[in-house]
């Protein structure tokens, strides 16, 4: 039996998130992936264990998941072999064998997300599924000033949506910054883990800072308050992409520019 770590990219537009649902007709990334891999490996009870449970409409370039299989297919050919069985909005980018004790979620050391904003006077129809539209001008300098305040180990209860079942809301953010490429503004954040809707709430808060609704220096006060109502709105899901998931002893996910 081999434990295989998959790197997966997907367009989340037509999925109800990563995680399988009780109703089989609900389309999920995990469900479609398992369906294809069960055919490929002739294993009707094959299951995937994912590293991150992305929500409805959220995209990924570097999602990770493990499977346990008996197979004669060379590991390096699993990506190619799976292509014809997967829908066009999912791709297995790479496969690699890992130790039997490896767990894609518990062994993760950090994750990087990108939140994408189309900032202009008119919408761009090509961007509608992969960014959120903001009409008003955004002050990048203030957004970056605010972003620096997220870096460090904090209790991010103010940036956690209702419905989370975690025992601790303390997380460490290693890097957070904002950059602009033409009319596209990207919020990049890397941390050891994220709470339910945390990145989207963080993005909504930074947008409010850019609009002048929240002063940059108030970010630490919002964090310290631990009150969800003090942070910004939850930004729309389609602007969010899971870029990379990192481990100490296996290959890195695909390049974030991919």
N, C-alpha and C positions, 0 to 999 in steps of 0.2 A: 504494500500500500504506500502510495506517495502522497505527500501533502504539497499541493501546488498553489503558489501565490499568483493570482491574476491581477494585472493592471488593466482597468476598464475605463473607456471613455464613452459618454453617452450624451445625447441631446434629451434633456428632461421634459421637453415641451408636452409630449403626449403620454407621459407617465404619471401615475399617482404616487410618485416618490420611489425610493429604492426598495423599501421593505415590502415583502409579500403581505397581502391582506386576506382576511377570512373569506371574502367572496372571490371565487376564482376568476370572475369576469372583470375584476378590477386590474388594469394593466400596470405592472410594476417592473422595474429594472431587474430586481432579483428573480422575479417569477419568470420573465422571458429568458434570462441567462440560464437558470436551472433547466428550463424546458429544452433549450438547445444543447446544453452539455449532457443531459441525460441521454439524448439521441447519439451524440458524438461518442460517448464512452459506454453506451449500452448499459446504463446503470439507472434503473427507474427510481431509485431512492436517493440519488445524489442530491446533496444540499450545499449551498454556499453560505459562508460566514463572511459578512461584509464588515469593512472597517468603519464606515460612516453611513448613517441613515439620512440621506438627503431627502428633502421634502418634494412635494408635487411641484413640477416646473423648474426645479434646480438642476443644473447641468454638472458634468464632471469630465475632466481630462485625465485625472489620476486617482480614481476610486480604486480600492483594493479589496480583494476577497480571496478566501482560500476554499479549496475543494480537496477531498480525500478520494483518490481513485487508484484502481489497478488498471494500468494501460501500457500498451506497447508503443503508443504514439510518442515520439521524441518530444520532450517538454518544449523545446524551442520551436516546434511546429504546431503546437496547440492553437496559437493565435490564428495562423493561416487556416488550419483545419476547421475552426469554428465559424469562419466568416460566412459560409454559405447557409449556415443554420440559424444565424442570428438576424433579427430585423435590422434594417438599415440605420436605425438610430442608436445601435449599440455596437461597440467594437472591443474585442479583447486585444489590447495593445501589445501585451507581453505576458509570458508565463515563465515562472522559475520555481524550481524545487526548493523547499525550505524544510527545516527540521520538524519532526512530528510534534514537538512541543510549541511550535510557533503559533501565535494567535494574532490575527490582523488588527484587532482592536486594542487588546491589552499591551501588545508590544510596540504600538505606535509611539514615537517620541515627539512628533509634531506634525501639524497639518497647515497647509496654505490655502486660503480662499481668495478669490478675486470677486469684487462687486463692481459691475460695469454700469455707467451712467451715460446716457446720450443727452448732452447739454446743448440746447440750441433753441431757436425760435420756432422751428417746425420739427415734427417727428420724422424719423427715418424708418420707412417700412421694413427695410432689411435688418434693422436693429430691434424691432419690436419684441422678438422672442428671446433676445440675449442681453437686453439692457433695460433699465428703467428710464423713462423720459422725464427730464426736469427742464422746465421752460426758463425759469429765472436764472440769472447769472450766479455762478458759485465762486466764492473766494477761496482759491486753493491754498493760499498762505495760511489762512485761518483754519482750514480743514486739516492741514498738516500740523499746525500747532496743537490742535485738539487731539489728533491721532497719536501724538507722542505720549499723551497722558494715559493711554490705554496700556502702554508697555509696562510690564512688570507683573508681579503676582498680586491679584486683587480678588475680592469677593464681588463677582459680577451678577449678583442677584437682580440688580436694576436692568440688566440686559438679558434676562431670561423670560421667555413667554410662559404664560400659565399652562399647566398640564405636564410640566416636567416632573419626573420621578427621581431625580438625582438626589443623593444624600449630601453632597457638597456643591456649592456654587462658586468655589474658589478655582480660578484658572490662571495660567501664566501666559501672557502675550509676549512673544519674543521680538516681534517687529510689526509695525503698523504705519503705513504711509499712503499718500495720495499722489497720483501722477496723471498728467493729461497728455493725450495723443489726439491732436486735432479737436474734434468736438466730443471725443470720448474721454470721460474721467474714470479712472480705475482706483478703487480702494483695495489695497493689498494688506492682508493680515495673516500672520503666522503665530500659532499658539500650540500649547501641549494638548489642547482639547477645547471644545466649544459647547456651550449650553444650547438648549432648544431655542432656535431662532436668534441666537446671540449675534451672529455676523450680520444678519439682516437688520437687527435693532441698532447695532453699531453703525451700519451704513446709513440708516435713517437718521440717526443722531448727527453724523458727520454732514449729511446733506443739510440738516437744519442749521448747523454751524456755518456752512458755506452760504446759506441764505440770510445769515445775520439774525436768526431766531434764537440761537443759543451761543453765548460767548465761549470761546475756546477754553478759557480758564475755569469754566464751570464743570468741565468733564469730571475732574476728581471729586467734586462735591456730589455729582450725580452718582458716581460709583460708590462713594461713602454712604450715601443715603440708603442704598440697597432697595430702593422703591422703583418698580417698573414705570410708574406714571411720570417719573422725573426725566426719563430718557426719551429719545425721539420715537417716531412711529416705526413700525416694522416695514422695512422697504420690500418692494415686490419681489417674488421669488425668481423671476426669469433673469434678473441681473446677476444672480449668484452662480459661481462655478467653483467646484472643488478642484483645485489645481494640482496639488501634490500631497501625498502622505509619505512620511519619512520613517525609516527604521534604521537601527544601528548596524545591522549585519546582513542586509539584503540590498539589492540594487535600488537606486532612486527611481521614483516615478518619472514619466515622460517630462521633458522640459516644459516649464510653465508657459513658454511662448508657442508651444506646439498646437 
